[in-house]
Amino acid sequence: EKALELYYKSYKIKHDIKNKKGEAYALNNIAYVYTLQEKYDSVFTIYRRSYNIFKDLKDSGNCALVLNNIGYVFLKRNLLDSAKVYFRKTLEIRERSNDYSGLIYSYINLGELSFKQNNYAEAREYCERAYQYALKYGRPVDVKNVSNLLNEVYYMTKNYKGAYDVYRQHIVMRDSIINEENKSEVVKQQLRY
């Protein structure tokens, strides 16, 4: 609830100072919080408002972000055909703009969608692409996320060696993230004293 309150305040400030991009980000964040809370009633309207602002600003990268988030809502609601339409639109935009970081999540989402549809061959293709991009361009959290999904795909297709290998990668990335978080906390504690 506190996040929503702050995002609404941010939206009002951005609106008052006529910062269109800031408005669009705030709207996207508001809709995303509603998505996480599974309060879907107004999510699409809010996402559409955000998308239209980004479109007016000719900001294709953030248009892709919003389309991806809409696809995610459909995925969570198990409306898989609609999710696929939005994920593919997102993928096209990100491919055209060479948005490698965004491509990681486009491929992960399409992989998860294919996995839910029991289309393991397609899920494997998408996840392997995401994995390669994550290793080359991503952050540890990207590698962790895609390796977890790819592990499931490999397991379902009885590629146990592949499942084991990416699971090990998942654990390494998870531990790396935890170590970084712990280091950051230690520094914070030291700065207090």
Secondary structure, 3 states (H helix, E strand, C coil): CHHHHHHHHHHHHHHHCCCHHHHHHHHHHHHHHHHHCCCCCCHHHHHHHHHHHHHHCCCHHHHHHHHHHHHHHHHHCCCHHHHHHHHHHHHHHHHHCCCHHHHHHHHHHHHHHHHHCCCHHHHHHHHHHHHHHHHHHCCHHHHHHHHHHHHHHHHHCCCHHHHHHHHHHHHHHHHHHHHHHHHHHHHHHHHHC
